C-alpha cells in the first residue's frame, strides 16, 4: 500500500463515550475511515502509521441523520468507522502523555 492511500484510508480517531469504554475494556481503537476502505487496507494503514500489530478489524457503516431547518429538509453524510483490535501488549498513545 502506498503512503498516499494510507492517509486517505484513516480520517481520524472517533472519540465518544462508547469508544472510550471499548478502548479501556477490549484494547480497541475506533477510527473514522473512508467509505470505500476495506478491512485489509485499514489493518495495513494502522500498522504502518502507528507501528503496532493489529489482531482484527470490524467495520460499521453509519447512516447520516435526516435534519430539518424550518421547512428545508437535509441529510448528513453517511460515514464509516472501524473498530481496530490490537494484539495484547500493543497500545496507541494519541496524546503523548507519559
C-alpha positions as CSV (number, residue, x, y, z in Angstrom):
1,X,0.0,0.0,0.0
2,X,1.4,3.4,-1.0
3,X,1.8,6.2,1.6
4,X,-0.8,8.4,-0.1
5,X,-3.5,5.7,0.3
6,X,-2.6,5.2,3.9
7,X,-3.5,8.8,4.7
8,X,-6.7,8.6,2.7
9,X,-8.0,5.5,4.4
10,X,-7.7,6.7,8.0
11,X,-9.5,10.0,8.5
12,X,-9.0,10.3,12.3
13,X,-9.9,8.7,15.6
14,X,-13.6,8.7,16.6
15,X,-14.0,9.6,20.3
16,X,-17.2,9.0,22.1
17,X,-18.3,7.5,25.4
18,X,-18.9,4.1,23.8
19,X,-15.5,4.1,22.1
20,X,-13.7,5.1,25.3
21,X,-15.2,2.1,27.1
22,X,-14.2,-0.2,24.2
23,X,-10.7,1.1,24.5
24,X,-10.4,0.5,28.2
25,X,-12.0,-2.9,28.3
26,X,-11.1,-4.5,25.0
27,X,-7.8,-2.9,23.8
28,X,-9.7,-1.4,20.8
29,X,-9.3,1.8,19.0
30,X,-12.0,3.3,16.8
31,X,-11.2,5.3,13.6
32,X,-13.3,7.2,11.1
33,X,-12.3,5.7,7.7
34,X,-13.0,6.3,4.1
35,X,-16.3,4.8,2.9
36,X,-14.5,2.7,0.3
37,X,-11.9,1.4,2.7
38,X,-11.6,-2.4,3.1
39,X,-10.6,-4.3,6.3
40,X,-7.2,-5.3,4.9
41,X,-6.4,-1.7,3.9
42,X,-7.4,-0.4,7.4
43,X,-5.2,-3.0,9.1
44,X,-2.1,-2.2,6.9
45,X,-2.7,1.6,7.4
46,X,-2.8,1.3,11.2
47,X,0.2,-0.9,11.3
48,X,2.2,1.4,9.1
49,X,1.3,4.7,10.8
50,X,1.4,3.7,14.5
51,X,3.9,0.8,14.3
52,X,1.6,-1.7,16.2
53,X,0.3,-5.1,15.5
54,X,-3.4,-5.4,14.7
55,X,-5.4,-8.5,15.7
56,X,-8.6,-7.9,13.8
57,X,-10.8,-5.1,12.3
58,X,-14.5,-4.7,12.3
59,X,-16.3,-2.1,10.2
60,X,-19.6,-0.3,10.6
61,X,-21.4,1.9,8.0
62,X,-23.2,4.7,9.8
63,X,-26.2,6.2,8.0
64,X,-26.5,10.0,8.0
65,X,-29.3,11.6,10.0
66,X,-32.2,13.4,8.5
67,X,-32.2,17.0,9.7
68,X,-34.7,19.8,9.2
69,X,-34.1,23.6,9.2
70,X,-37.6,25.1,9.2
71,X,-39.3,24.0,6.0
72,X,-36.0,22.8,4.4
73,X,-35.0,19.2,4.8
74,X,-31.4,18.0,4.6
75,X,-29.4,14.9,5.3
76,X,-26.0,14.4,6.9
77,X,-23.4,12.4,5.0
78,X,-23.1,8.6,5.5
79,X,-19.7,7.6,7.0
80,X,-17.8,4.5,8.1
81,X,-16.0,3.6,11.3
82,X,-13.6,0.8,12.1
83,X,-13.1,-0.9,15.4
84,X,-9.4,-2.0,15.4
85,X,-8.5,-4.7,18.0
86,X,-4.8,-4.6,18.9
87,X,-2.8,-7.6,19.9
88,X,-2.0,-8.0,23.6
89,X,0.7,-5.7,24.8
90,X,0.2,-3.2,22.0
91,X,-1.0,0.4,22.6
92,X,-1.6,3.6,20.6
93,X,-1.0,6.8,22.6
94,X,-2.6,9.8,20.7
95,X,-1.7,12.4,23.3
96,X,1.9,11.5,24.0
97,X,1.3,11.6,27.8
98,X,3.8,9.8,30.0
